[in-house]
């Protein structure tokens, strides 16, 4: 449970950074930021594997680059489900998902190295 909360905080940090750096990513409050991070974790755990499996031919055809579109779609799904988190379009979702992914990757590496 502690690891889940820590990863949710890392995702919240990534979403906050994306809102600061990427034009078109908007977060209205800290509560909606944390809710978006938790919802993104749930969406990535439940919806993303199904979408990756269904789009496997496109992913193979593009040598994995279609996964960037899937990540953007998962972020857009969170924005559609949550009132205090908004994206202005596809490019905001794509660049926002890149920022969140990089921050999560660095944060996870730091957490896992501290075992």
Biopython code that builds the backbone (N, CA, C, O; Angstrom):
import numpy as np
from Bio.PDB.StructureBuilder import StructureBuilder

atoms = [
    (1, "UNK", "N", (0.821, -1.198, 0.000)),
    (1, "UNK", "CA", (0.000, 0.000, 0.000)),
    (1, "UNK", "C", (0.866, 1.263, 0.000)),
    (1, "UNK", "O", (0.537, 2.256, -0.649)),
    (2, "UNK", "N", (1.968, 1.206, 0.733)),
    (2, "UNK", "CA", (2.874, 2.359, 0.790)),
    (2, "UNK", "C", (3.491, 2.597, -0.582)),
    (2, "UNK", "O", (3.642, 3.745, -1.000)),
    (3, "UNK", "N", (3.853, 1.520, -1.294)),
    (3, "UNK", "CA", (4.440, 1.658, -2.624)),
    (3, "UNK", "C", (3.439, 2.286, -3.603)),
    (3, "UNK", "O", (3.807, 3.114, -4.436)),
    (4, "UNK", "N", (2.168, 1.877, -3.488)),
    (4, "UNK", "CA", (1.144, 2.453, -4.368)),
    (4, "UNK", "C", (1.001, 3.949, -4.121)),
    (4, "UNK", "O", (0.917, 4.733, -5.067)),
    (5, "UNK", "N", (0.972, 4.339, -2.868)),
    (5, "UNK", "CA", (0.859, 5.770, -2.536)),
    (5, "UNK", "C", (2.082, 6.546, -3.013)),
    (5, "UNK", "O", (1.960, 7.667, -3.509)),
    (6, "UNK", "N", (3.253, 5.947, -2.861)),
    (6, "UNK", "CA", (4.476, 6.603, -3.315)),
    (6, "UNK", "C", (4.473, 6.766, -4.836)),
    (6, "UNK", "O", (4.862, 7.814, -5.351)),
    (7, "UNK", "N", (4.036, 5.734, -5.546)),
    (7, "UNK", "CA", (3.967, 5.830, -7.001)),
    (7, "UNK", "C", (2.895, 6.839, -7.434)),
    (7, "UNK", "O", (3.065, 7.534, -8.436)),
    (8, "UNK", "N", (1.798, 6.917, -6.683)),
    (8, "UNK", "CA", (0.764, 7.907, -6.990)),
    (8, "UNK", "C", (1.307, 9.319, -6.789)),
    (8, "UNK", "O", (1.000, 10.217, -7.573)),
    (9, "UNK", "N", (2.105, 9.522, -5.753)),
    (9, "UNK", "CA", (2.708, 10.842, -5.531)),
    (9, "UNK", "C", (3.708, 11.187, -6.636)),
    (9, "UNK", "O", (3.810, 12.342, -7.049)),
    (10, "UNK", "N", (4.443, 10.182, -7.110)),
    (10, "UNK", "CA", (5.379, 10.409, -8.210)),
    (10, "UNK", "C", (4.611, 10.771, -9.477)),
    (10, "UNK", "O", (5.018, 11.666, -10.218)),
    (11, "UNK", "N", (3.496, 10.077, -9.729)),
    (11, "UNK", "CA", (2.665, 10.395, -10.894)),
    (11, "UNK", "C", (2.067, 11.795, -10.754)),
    (11, "UNK", "O", (1.967, 12.533, -11.735)),
    (12, "UNK", "N", (1.670, 12.158, -9.534)),
    (12, "UNK", "CA", (1.144, 13.510, -9.299)),
    (12, "UNK", "C", (2.218, 14.557, -9.582)),
    (12, "UNK", "O", (1.925, 15.612, -10.145)),
    (13, "UNK", "N", (3.441, 14.272, -9.201)),
    (13, "UNK", "CA", (4.551, 15.176, -9.506)),
    (13, "UNK", "C", (4.736, 15.306, -11.016)),
    (13, "UNK", "O", (4.959, 16.405, -11.524)),
    (14, "UNK", "N", (4.643, 14.190, -11.728)),
    (14, "UNK", "CA", (4.746, 14.222, -13.184)),
    (14, "UNK", "C", (3.622, 15.009, -13.829)),
    (14, "UNK", "O", (3.851, 15.761, -14.776)),
    (15, "UNK", "N", (2.406, 14.840, -13.322)),
    (15, "UNK", "CA", (1.277, 15.603, -13.850)),
    (15, "UNK", "C", (1.426, 17.089, -13.555)),
    (15, "UNK", "O", (1.106, 17.929, -14.396)),
    (16, "UNK", "N", (1.914, 17.414, -12.354)),
    (16, "UNK", "CA", (2.135, 18.816, -12.006)),
    (16, "UNK", "C", (3.186, 19.427, -12.939)),
    (16, "UNK", "O", (3.005, 20.535, -13.445)),
    (17, "UNK", "N", (4.286, 18.697, -13.162)),
    (17, "UNK", "CA", (5.340, 19.200, -14.045)),
    (17, "UNK", "C", (4.816, 19.357, -15.468)),
    (17, "UNK", "O", (5.150, 20.325, -16.151)),
    (18, "UNK", "N", (4.001, 18.411, -15.914)),
    (18, "UNK", "CA", (3.420, 18.521, -17.255)),
    (18, "UNK", "C", (2.518, 19.746, -17.351)),
    (18, "UNK", "O", (2.503, 20.430, -18.374)),
    (19, "UNK", "N", (1.769, 20.024, -16.291)),
    (19, "UNK", "CA", (0.904, 21.209, -16.294)),
    (19, "UNK", "C", (1.727, 22.494, -16.324)),
    (19, "UNK", "O", (1.278, 23.502, -16.870)),
    (20, "UNK", "N", (2.929, 22.469, -15.744)),
    (20, "UNK", "CA", (3.787, 23.648, -15.739)),
    (20, "UNK", "C", (4.525, 23.839, -17.062)),
    (20, "UNK", "O", (4.741, 24.969, -17.499)),
    (21, "UNK", "N", (4.913, 22.731, -17.698)),
    (21, "UNK", "CA", (5.801, 22.794, -18.859)),
    (21, "UNK", "C", (5.042, 22.726, -20.186)),
    (21, "UNK", "O", (5.391, 23.429, -21.134)),
    (22, "UNK", "N", (4.021, 21.897, -20.259)),
    (22, "UNK", "CA", (3.330, 21.645, -21.525)),
    (22, "UNK", "C", (2.124, 22.577, -21.656)),
    (22, "UNK", "O", (1.223, 22.537, -20.818)),
    (23, "UNK", "N", (2.098, 23.405, -22.685)),
    (23, "UNK", "CA", (0.900, 24.225, -22.893)),
    (23, "UNK", "C", (-0.277, 23.324, -23.279)),
    (23, "UNK", "O", (-0.144, 22.445, -24.129)),
    (24, "UNK", "N", (-1.406, 23.549, -22.656)),
    (24, "UNK", "CA", (-2.581, 22.746, -22.968)),
    (24, "UNK", "C", (-2.913, 21.703, -21.920)),
    (24, "UNK", "O", (-3.936, 21.028, -22.025)),
    (25, "UNK", "N", (-2.061, 21.559, -20.902)),
    (25, "UNK", "CA", (-2.351, 20.657, -19.782)),
    (25, "UNK", "C", (-2.735, 21.546, -18.602)),
    (25, "UNK", "O", (-1.951, 22.392, -18.173)),
    (26, "UNK", "N", (-3.953, 21.349, -18.078)),
    (26, "UNK", "CA", (-4.472, 22.218, -17.034)),
    (26, "UNK", "C", (-4.931, 21.398, -15.828)),
    (26, "UNK", "O", (-5.669, 20.423, -15.971)),
    (27, "UNK", "N", (-4.485, 21.805, -14.646)),
    (27, "UNK", "CA", (-4.922, 21.198, -13.385)),
    (27, "UNK", "C", (-5.442, 22.330, -12.512)),
    (27, "UNK", "O", (-4.761, 23.340, -12.335)),
    (28, "UNK", "N", (-6.661, 22.168, -11.957)),
    (28, "UNK", "CA", (-7.272, 23.261, -11.211)),
    (28, "UNK", "C", (-6.883, 23.298, -9.741)),
    (28, "UNK", "O", (-6.829, 24.376, -9.150)),
    (29, "UNK", "N", (-6.609, 22.137, -9.133)),
    (29, "UNK", "CA", (-6.289, 22.126, -7.704)),
    (29, "UNK", "C", (-5.403, 20.938, -7.369)),
    (29, "UNK", "O", (-5.221, 20.032, -8.182)),
    (30, "UNK", "N", (-4.860, 20.955, -6.170)),
    (30, "UNK", "CA", (-4.020, 19.845, -5.712)),
    (30, "UNK", "C", (-4.843, 18.572, -5.564)),
    (30, "UNK", "O", (-4.362, 17.476, -5.851)),
    (31, "UNK", "N", (-6.078, 18.720, -5.117)),
    (31, "UNK", "CA", (-6.955, 17.556, -4.989)),
    (31, "UNK", "C", (-7.218, 16.884, -6.325)),
    (31, "UNK", "O", (-7.198, 15.657, -6.424)),
    (32, "UNK", "N", (-7.463, 17.686, -7.352)),
    (32, "UNK", "CA", (-7.685, 17.094, -8.671)),
    (32, "UNK", "C", (-6.392, 16.525, -9.244)),
    (32, "UNK", "O", (-6.426, 15.578, -10.029)),
    (33, "UNK", "N", (-5.257, 17.093, -8.859)),
    (33, "UNK", "CA", (-3.966, 16.558, -9.278)),
    (33, "UNK", "C", (-3.745, 15.166, -8.703)),
    (33, "UNK", "O", (-3.343, 14.252, -9.423)),
    (34, "UNK", "N", (-4.005, 15.002, -7.410)),
    (34, "UNK", "CA", (-3.843, 13.695, -6.768)),
    (34, "UNK", "C", (-4.875, 12.713, -7.311)),
    (34, "UNK", "O", (-4.553, 11.549, -7.547)),
    (35, "UNK", "N", (-6.108, 13.165, -7.511)),
    (35, "UNK", "CA", (-7.142, 12.291, -8.069)),
    (35, "UNK", "C", (-6.774, 11.851, -9.486)),
    (35, "UNK", "O", (-7.003, 10.699, -9.854)),
    (36, "UNK", "N", (-6.213, 12.747, -10.273)),
    (36, "UNK", "CA", (-5.789, 12.396, -11.631)),
    (36, "UNK", "C", (-4.656, 11.379, -11.599)),
    (36, "UNK", "O", (-4.612, 10.474, -12.432)),
    (37, "UNK", "N", (-3.742, 11.520, -10.649)),
    (37, "UNK", "CA", (-2.635, 10.572, -10.538)),
    (37, "UNK", "C", (-3.144, 9.182, -10.163)),
    (37, "UNK", "O", (-2.709, 8.185, -10.740)),
    (38, "UNK", "N", (-4.055, 9.114, -9.210)),
    (38, "UNK", "CA", (-4.611, 7.815, -8.800)),
    (38, "UNK", "C", (-5.421, 7.212, -9.944)),
    (38, "UNK", "O", (-5.297, 6.021, -10.227)),
    (39, "UNK", "N", (-6.246, 8.023, -10.601)),
    (39, "UNK", "CA", (-7.055, 7.532, -11.710)),
    (39, "UNK", "C", (-6.171, 7.094, -12.878)),
    (39, "UNK", "O", (-6.487, 6.120, -13.560)),
    (40, "UNK", "N", (-5.081, 7.795, -13.111)),
    (40, "UNK", "CA", (-4.149, 7.390, -14.167)),
    (40, "UNK", "C", (-3.536, 6.038, -13.845)),
    (40, "UNK", "O", (-3.350, 5.213, -14.739)),
    (41, "UNK", "N", (-3.221, 5.802, -12.581)),
    (41, "UNK", "CA", (-2.702, 4.499, -12.179)),
    (41, "UNK", "C", (-3.715, 3.390, -12.405)),
    (41, "UNK", "O", (-3.359, 2.306, -12.867)),
    (42, "UNK", "N", (-4.971, 3.653, -12.083)),
    (42, "UNK", "CA", (-6.029, 2.657, -12.292)),
    (42, "UNK", "C", (-6.242, 2.406, -13.784)),
    (42, "UNK", "O", (-6.363, 1.259, -14.213)),
    (43, "UNK", "N", (-6.287, 3.470, -14.563)),
    (43, "UNK", "CA", (-6.474, 3.331, -16.015)),
    (43, "UNK", "C", (-5.306, 2.569, -16.629)),
    (43, "UNK", "O", (-5.512, 1.704, -17.480)),
    (44, "UNK", "N", (-4.093, 2.877, -16.211)),
    (44, "UNK", "CA", (-2.924, 2.169, -16.740)),
    (44, "UNK", "C", (-2.892, 0.714, -16.318)),
    (44, "UNK", "O", (-2.314, -0.117, -17.018)),
    (45, "UNK", "N", (-3.499, 0.388, -15.188)),
    (45, "UNK", "CA", (-3.511, -1.002, -14.723)),
    (45, "UNK", "C", (-4.625, -1.816, -15.364)),
    (45, "UNK", "O", (-4.464, -3.020, -15.564)),
    (46, "UNK", "N", (-5.749, -1.189, -15.690)),
    (46, "UNK", "CA", (-6.907, -1.945, -16.171)),
    (46, "UNK", "C", (-7.139, -1.766, -17.673)),
    (46, "UNK", "O", (-7.259, -2.752, -18.399)),
    (47, "UNK", "N", (-7.200, -0.533, -18.139)),
    (47, "UNK", "CA", (-7.572, -0.266, -19.532)),
    (47, "UNK", "C", (-6.383, -0.428, -20.480)),
    (47, "UNK", "O", (-6.526, -1.022, -21.548)),
    (48, "UNK", "N", (-5.225, 0.087, -20.106)),
    (48, "UNK", "CA", (-4.064, 0.107, -20.992)),
    (48, "UNK", "C", (-3.659, -1.273, -21.501)),
    (48, "UNK", "O", (-3.393, -1.403, -22.695)),
    (49, "UNK", "N", (-3.597, -2.325, -20.655)),
    (49, "UNK", "CA", (-3.220, -3.645, -21.199)),
    (49, "UNK", "C", (-4.177, -4.154, -22.279)),
    (49, "UNK", "O", (-3.744, -4.785, -23.243)),
    (50, "UNK", "N", (-5.460, -3.884, -22.124)),
    (50, "UNK", "CA", (-6.437, -4.306, -23.131)),
    (50, "UNK", "C", (-6.214, -3.549, -24.435)),
    (50, "UNK", "O", (-6.243, -4.139, -25.515)),
    (51, "UNK", "N", (-5.991, -2.247, -24.333)),
    (51, "UNK", "CA", (-5.768, -1.427, -25.520)),
    (51, "UNK", "C", (-4.465, -1.831, -26.205)),
    (51, "UNK", "O", (-4.409, -1.897, -27.432)),
    (52, "UNK", "N", (-3.426, -2.099, -25.432)),
    (52, "UNK", "CA", (-2.146, -2.519, -26.020)),
    (52, "UNK", "C", (-2.320, -3.838, -26.764)),
    (52, "UNK", "O", (-1.780, -4.007, -27.858)),
    (53, "UNK", "N", (-3.056, -4.758, -26.193)),
    (53, "UNK", "CA", (-3.289, -6.047, -26.845)),
    (53, "UNK", "C", (-4.103, -5.887, -28.131)),
    (53, "UNK", "O", (-3.794, -6.517, -29.142)),
    (54, "UNK", "N", (-5.136, -5.050, -28.096)),
    (54, "UNK", "CA", (-5.973, -4.854, -29.277)),
    (54, "UNK", "C", (-5.248, -4.118, -30.404)),
    (54, "UNK", "O", (-5.571, -4.309, -31.576)),
    (55, "UNK", "N", (-4.284, -3.290, -30.060)),
    (55, "UNK", "CA", (-3.561, -2.510, -31.071)),
    (55, "UNK", "C", (-2.177, -3.080, -31.357)),
    (55, "UNK", "O", (-1.321, -2.384, -31.905)),
    (56, "UNK", "N", (-1.954, -4.319, -30.997)),
    (56, "UNK", "CA", (-0.639, -4.929, -31.188)),
    (56, "UNK", "C", (-0.152, -4.882, -32.641)),
    (56, "UNK", "O", (1.030, -4.616, -32.859)),
    (57, "UNK", "N", (-1.006, -5.129, -33.648)),
    (57, "UNK", "CA", (-0.501, -5.022, -35.028)),
    (57, "UNK", "C", (0.033, -3.623, -35.367)),
    (57, "UNK", "O", (1.064, -3.500, -36.030)),
    (58, "UNK", "N", (-0.670, -2.560, -34.912)),
    (58, "UNK", "CA", (-0.186, -1.198, -35.158)),
    (58, "UNK", "C", (1.126, -0.936, -34.426)),
    (58, "UNK", "O", (2.021, -0.270, -34.947)),
    (59, "UNK", "N", (1.222, -1.464, -33.224)),
    (59, "UNK", "CA", (2.435, -1.266, -32.438)),
    (59, "UNK", "C", (3.622, -1.950, -33.105)),
    (59, "UNK", "O", (4.712, -1.381, -33.171)),
    (60, "UNK", "N", (3.418, -3.154, -33.594)),
    (60, "UNK", "CA", (4.494, -3.862, -34.295)),
    (60, "UNK", "C", (4.850, -3.172, -35.605)),
    (60, "UNK", "O", (6.024, -3.063, -35.959)),
    (61, "UNK", "N", (3.837, -2.711, -36.317)),
    (61, "UNK", "CA", (4.067, -2.039, -37.598)),
    (61, "UNK", "C", (4.857, -0.748, -37.435)),
    (61, "UNK", "O", (5.661, -0.398, -38.298)),
    (62, "UNK", "N", (4.631, -0.036, -36.325)),
    (62, "UNK", "CA", (5.325, 1.234, -36.084)),
    (62, "UNK", "C", (6.550, 1.061, -35.192)),
    (62, "UNK", "O", (7.130, 2.042, -34.726)),
    (63, "UNK", "N", (6.937, -0.180, -34.958)),
    (63, "UNK", "CA", (8.107, -0.507, -34.133)),
    (63, "UNK", "C", (7.995, 0.067, -32.718)),
    (63, "UNK", "O", (8.990, 0.498, -32.134)),
    (64, "UNK", "N", (6.787, 0.066, -32.179)),
    (64, "UNK", "CA", (6.559, 0.484, -30.803)),
    (64, "UNK", "C", (6.184, 1.938, -30.623)),
    (64, "UNK", "O", (5.819, 2.344, -29.520)),
    (65, "UNK", "N", (6.263, 2.732, -31.672)),
    (65, "UNK", "CA", (5.950, 4.158, -31.537)),
    (65, "UNK", "C", (4.469, 4.403, -31.264)),
    (65, "UNK", "O", (4.103, 5.450, -30.729)),
    (66, "UNK", "N", (3.614, 3.447, -31.626)),
    (66, "UNK", "CA", (2.185, 3.613, -31.362)),
    (66, "UNK", "C", (1.891, 3.606, -29.866)),
    (66, "UNK", "O", (0.833, 4.069, -29.440)),
    (67, "UNK", "N", (2.813, 3.087, -29.069)),
    (67, "UNK", "CA", (2.634, 3.116, -27.611)),
    (67, "UNK", "C", (2.573, 4.551, -27.086)),
    (67, "UNK", "O", (1.937, 4.807, -26.064)),
    (68, "UNK", "N", (3.224, 5.481, -27.770)),
    (68, "UNK", "CA", (3.132, 6.892, -27.385)),
    (68, "UNK", "C", (1.708, 7.402, -27.562)),
    (68, "UNK", "O", (1.215, 8.179, -26.744)),
    (69, "UNK", "N", (1.052, 6.966, -28.629)),
    (69, "UNK", "CA", (-0.341, 7.349, -28.868)),
    (69, "UNK", "C", (-1.239, 6.730, -27.804)),
    (69, "UNK", "O", (-2.178, 7.371, -27.332)),
    (70, "UNK", "N", (-0.957, 5.491, -27.426)),
    (70, "UNK", "CA", (-1.748, 4.826, -26.384)),
    (70, "UNK", "C", (-1.587, 5.552, -25.054)),
    (70, "UNK", "O", (-2.570, 5.756, -24.341)),
    (71, "UNK", "N", (-0.368, 5.943, -24.712)),
    (71, "UNK", "CA", (-0.148, 6.694, -23.472)),
    (71, "UNK", "C", (-0.904, 8.025, -23.495)),
    (71, "UNK", "O", (-1.486, 8.431, -22.489)),
    (72, "UNK", "N", (-0.892, 8.693, -24.634)),
    (72, "UNK", "CA", (-1.637, 9.947, -24.768)),
    (72, "UNK", "C", (-3.135, 9.696, -24.626)),
    (72, "UNK", "O", (-3.847, 10.499, -24.022)),
    (73, "UNK", "N", (-3.610, 8.592, -25.176)),
    (73, "UNK", "CA", (-5.036, 8.261, -25.073)),
    (73, "UNK", "C", (-5.431, 7.963, -23.626)),
    (73, "UNK", "O", (-6.530, 8.319, -23.201)),
    (74, "UNK", "N", (-4.552, 7.317, -22.870)),
    (74, "UNK", "CA", (-4.849, 7.026, -21.464)),
    (74, "UNK", "C", (-4.917, 8.323, -20.653)),
    (74, "UNK", "O", (-5.759, 8.466, -19.766)),
    (75, "UNK", "N", (-4.023, 9.261, -20.965)),
    (75, "UNK", "CA", (-4.063, 10.556, -20.289)),
    (75, "UNK", "C", (-5.321, 11.331, -20.678)),
    (75, "UNK", "O", (-5.923, 12.002, -19.839)),
    (76, "UNK", "N", (-5.715, 11.239, -21.938)),
    (76, "UNK", "CA", (-6.937, 11.902, -22.392)),
    (76, "UNK", "C", (-8.170, 11.268, -21.752)),
    (76, "UNK", "O", (-9.143, 11.966, -21.466)),
    (77, "UNK", "N", (-8.142, 9.962, -21.525)),
    (77, "UNK", "CA", (-9.253, 9.296, -20.856)),
    (77, "UNK", "C", (-9.400, 9.800, -19.423)),
    (77, "UNK", "O", (-10.512, 10.029, -18.948)),
    (78, "UNK", "N", (-8.285, 9.967, -18.748)),
    (78, "UNK", "CA", (-8.316, 10.513, -17.382)),
    (78, "UNK", "C", (-8.878, 11.930, -17.401)),
    (78, "UNK", "O", (-9.680, 12.295, -16.541)),
    (79, "UNK", "N", (-8.460, 12.723, -18.375)),
    (79, "UNK", "CA", (-8.969, 14.101, -18.474)),
    (79, "UNK", "C", (-10.465, 14.114, -18.767)),
    (79, "UNK", "O", (-11.180, 15.002, -18.302)),
    (80, "UNK", "N", (-10.941, 13.139, -19.531)),
    (80, "UNK", "CA", (-12.368, 13.076, -19.835)),
    (80, "UNK", "C", (-13.185, 12.651, -18.620)),
    (80, "UNK", "O", (-14.336, 13.061, -18.473)),
    (81, "UNK", "N", (-12.600, 11.837, -17.754)),
    (81, "UNK", "CA", (-13.320, 11.331, -16.590)),
    (81, "UNK", "C", (-13.263, 12.260, -15.385)),
    (81, "UNK", "O", (-14.112, 12.178, -14.498)),
    (82, "UNK", "N", (-12.275, 13.138, -15.348)),
    (82, "UNK", "CA", (-12.051, 13.965, -14.167)),
    (82, "UNK", "C", (-12.302, 15.434, -14.495)),
    (82, "UNK", "O", (-11.816, 15.942, -15.505)),
    (83, "UNK", "N", (-13.046, 16.097, -13.657)),
    (83, "UNK", "CA", (-13.454, 17.470, -13.920)),
    (83, "UNK", "C", (-12.301, 18.478, -13.747)),
    (83, "UNK", "O", (-12.238, 19.435, -14.519)),
    (84, "UNK", "N", (-11.406, 18.315, -12.798)),
    (84, "UNK", "CA", (-10.377, 19.310, -12.523)),
    (84, "UNK", "C", (-9.097, 19.142, -13.313)),
    (84, "UNK", "O", (-8.111, 19.828, -13.045)),
    (85, "UNK", "N", (-9.095, 18.239, -14.286)),
    (85, "UNK", "CA", (-7.914, 17.975, -15.101)),
    (85, "UNK", "C", (-8.341, 18.046, -16.563)),
    (85, "UNK", "O", (-9.282, 17.362, -16.966)),
    (86, "UNK", "N", (-7.659, 18.867, -17.359)),
    (86, "UNK", "CA", (-8.085, 19.072, -18.745)),
    (86, "UNK", "C", (-6.889, 19.104, -19.689)),
    (86, "UNK", "O", (-5.786, 19.509, -19.320)),
    (87, "UNK", "N", (-7.144, 18.665, -20.914)),
    (87, "UNK", "CA", (-6.158, 18.703, -21.988)),
    (87, "UNK", "C", (-6.778, 19.447, -23.162)),
    (87, "UNK", "O", (-7.972, 19.312, -23.430)),
    (88, "UNK", "N", (-5.961, 20.235, -23.864)),
    (88, "UNK", "CA", (-6.478, 21.027, -24.974)),
    (88, "UNK", "C", (-6.475, 20.296, -26.307)),
    (88, "UNK", "O", (-7.044, 20.800, -27.276)),
    (89, "UNK", "N", (-5.863, 19.141, -26.388)),
    (89, "UNK", "CA", (-5.856, 18.410, -27.653)),
    (89, "UNK", "C", (-4.879, 17.257, -27.625)),
    (89, "UNK", "O", (-4.312, 16.915, -26.588)),
    (90, "UNK", "N", (-4.695, 16.660, -28.811)),
    (90, "UNK", "CA", (-3.833, 15.488, -28.915)),
    (90, "UNK", "C", (-2.390, 15.794, -28.561)),
    (90, "UNK", "O", (-1.749, 15.025, -27.845)),
    (91, "UNK", "N", (-1.873, 16.910, -29.056)),
    (91, "UNK", "CA", (-0.455, 17.214, -28.826)),
    (91, "UNK", "C", (-0.182, 17.504, -27.354)),
    (91, "UNK", "O", (0.879, 17.150, -26.839)),
    (92, "UNK", "N", (-1.109, 18.131, -26.688)),
    (92, "UNK", "CA", (-0.958, 18.349, -25.250)),
    (92, "UNK", "C", (-0.960, 17.015, -24.522)),
    (92, "UNK", "O", (-0.187, 16.814, -23.586)),
    (93, "UNK", "N", (-1.829, 16.101, -24.949)),
    (93, "UNK", "CA", (-1.870, 14.769, -24.339)),
    (93, "UNK", "C", (-0.581, 14.008, -24.612)),
    (93, "UNK", "O", (-0.056, 13.338, -23.723)),
    (94, "UNK", "N", (-0.068, 14.106, -25.834)),
    (94, "UNK", "CA", (1.160, 13.376, -26.188)),
    (94, "UNK", "C", (2.354, 13.897, -25.399)),
    (94, "UNK", "O", (3.086, 13.115, -24.792)),
    (95, "UNK", "N", (2.557, 15.212, -25.404)),
    (95, "UNK", "CA", (3.707, 15.763, -24.690)),
    (95, "UNK", "C", (3.530, 15.648, -23.170)),
    (95, "UNK", "O", (4.502, 15.439, -22.444)),
    (96, "UNK", "N", (2.298, 15.784, -22.698)),
    (96, "UNK", "CA", (2.033, 15.589, -21.280)),
    (96, "UNK", "C", (2.318, 14.162, -20.846)),
    (96, "UNK", "O", (2.882, 13.937, -19.775)),
    (97, "UNK", "N", (1.931, 13.197, -21.671)),
    (97, "UNK", "CA", (2.207, 11.799, -21.317)),
    (97, "UNK", "C", (3.703, 11.503, -21.351)),
    (97, "UNK", "O", (4.191, 10.678, -20.580)),
    (98, "UNK", "N", (4.429, 12.172, -22.239)),
    (98, "UNK", "CA", (5.888, 11.999, -22.254)),
    (98, "UNK", "C", (6.514, 12.520, -20.963)),
    (98, "UNK", "O", (7.387, 11.871, -20.387)),
    (99, "UNK", "N", (6.071, 13.681, -20.512)),
    (99, "UNK", "CA", (6.598, 14.246, -19.265)),
    (99, "UNK", "C", (6.263, 13.340, -18.083)),
    (99, "UNK", "O", (7.125, 13.048, -17.255)),
    (100, "UNK", "N", (5.014, 12.898, -18.009)),
    (100, "UNK", "CA", (4.594, 12.026, -16.908)),
    (100, "UNK", "C", (5.379, 10.716, -16.942)),
    (100, "UNK", "O", (5.783, 10.213, -15.893)),
    (101, "UNK", "N", (5.598, 10.164, -18.124)),
    (101, "UNK", "CA", (6.339, 8.909, -18.247)),
    (101, "UNK", "C", (7.790, 9.051, -17.793)),
    (101, "UNK", "O", (8.312, 8.188, -17.086)),
    (102, "UNK", "N", (8.430, 10.130, -18.197)),
    (102, "UNK", "CA", (9.835, 10.335, -17.815)),
    (102, "UNK", "C", (9.954, 10.545, -16.300)),
    (102, "UNK", "O", (10.838, 9.973, -15.662)),
    (103, "UNK", "N", (9.072, 11.359, -15.731)),
    (103, "UNK", "CA", (9.114, 11.595, -14.282)),
    (103, "UNK", "C", (8.816, 10.298, -13.523)),
    (103, "UNK", "O", (9.466, 10.005, -12.520)),
    (104, "UNK", "N", (7.846, 9.530, -13.994)),
    (104, "UNK", "CA", (7.520, 8.258, -13.340)),
    (104, "UNK", "C", (8.671, 7.270, -13.453)),
    (104, "UNK", "O", (8.959, 6.534, -12.509)),
    (105, "UNK", "N", (9.326, 7.254, -14.605)),
    (105, "UNK", "CA", (10.462, 6.354, -14.802)),
    (105, "UNK", "C", (11.612, 6.706, -13.857)),
    (105, "UNK", "O", (12.199, 5.821, -13.234)),
    (106, "UNK", "N", (11.930, 7.989, -13.751)),
    (106, "UNK", "CA", (13.000, 8.419, -12.854)),
    (106, "UNK", "C", (12.602, 8.183, -11.399)),
    (106, "UNK", "O", (13.413, 7.706, -10.606)),
    (107, "UNK", "N", (11.365, 8.513, -11.044)),
    (107, "UNK", "CA", (10.893, 8.304, -9.670)),
    (107, "UNK", "C", (10.856, 6.835, -9.292)),
    (107, "UNK", "O", (11.227, 6.479, -8.174)),
    (108, "UNK", "N", (10.418, 5.978, -10.199)),
    (108, "UNK", "CA", (10.381, 4.545, -9.922)),
    (108, "UNK", "C", (11.797, 3.985, -9.767)),
    (108, "UNK", "O", (12.041, 3.131, -8.915)),
    (109, "UNK", "N", (12.710, 4.461, -10.580)),
    (109, "UNK", "CA", (14.099, 4.016, -10.454)),
    (109, "UNK", "C", (14.680, 4.434, -9.111)),
    (109, "UNK", "O", (15.430, 3.675, -8.497)),
    (110, "UNK", "N", (14.345, 5.614, -8.658)),
    (110, "UNK", "CA", (14.839, 6.086, -7.368)),
    (110, "UNK", "C", (14.216, 5.288, -6.219)),
    (110, "UNK", "O", (14.897, 4.965, -5.245)),
    (111, "UNK", "N", (12.932, 4.973, -6.332)),
    (111, "UNK", "CA", (12.256, 4.208, -5.292)),
    (111, "UNK", "C", (12.761, 2.765, -5.259)),
    (111, "UNK", "O", (12.992, 2.211, -4.184)),
    (112, "UNK", "N", (12.930, 2.161, -6.433)),
    (112, "UNK", "CA", (13.381, 0.780, -6.507)),
    (112, "UNK", "C", (14.833, 0.626, -6.089)),
    (112, "UNK", "O", (15.216, -0.420, -5.565)),
    (113, "UNK", "N", (15.649, 1.656, -6.313)),
    (113, "UNK", "CA", (17.046, 1.571, -5.908)),
    (113, "UNK", "C", (17.215, 1.719, -4.404)),
    (113, "UNK", "O", (18.261, 1.365, -3.861)),
    (114, "UNK", "N", (16.204, 2.236, -3.731)),
    (114, "UNK", "CA", (16.262, 2.433, -2.282)),
    (114, "UNK", "C", (15.804, 1.220, -1.489)),
    (114, "UNK", "O", (15.623, 1.315, -0.276)),
    (115, "UNK", "N", (15.614, 0.082, -2.147)),
    (115, "UNK", "CA", (15.163, -1.130, -1.450)),
    (115, "UNK", "C", (16.150, -1.590, -0.424)),
    (115, "UNK", "O", (15.919, -2.595, 0.248)),
]
sb = StructureBuilder()
sb.init_structure("model")
sb.init_model(0)
sb.init_chain("A")
sb.init_seg("    ")
for serial, (resi, resn, name, xyz) in enumerate(atoms, 1):
    if name == "N":
        sb.init_residue(resn, " ", resi, " ")
    sb.init_atom(name, np.array(xyz, "f"), 0.0, 1.0, " ", f" {name:<3s}", serial, name[0])
structure = sb.get_structure()
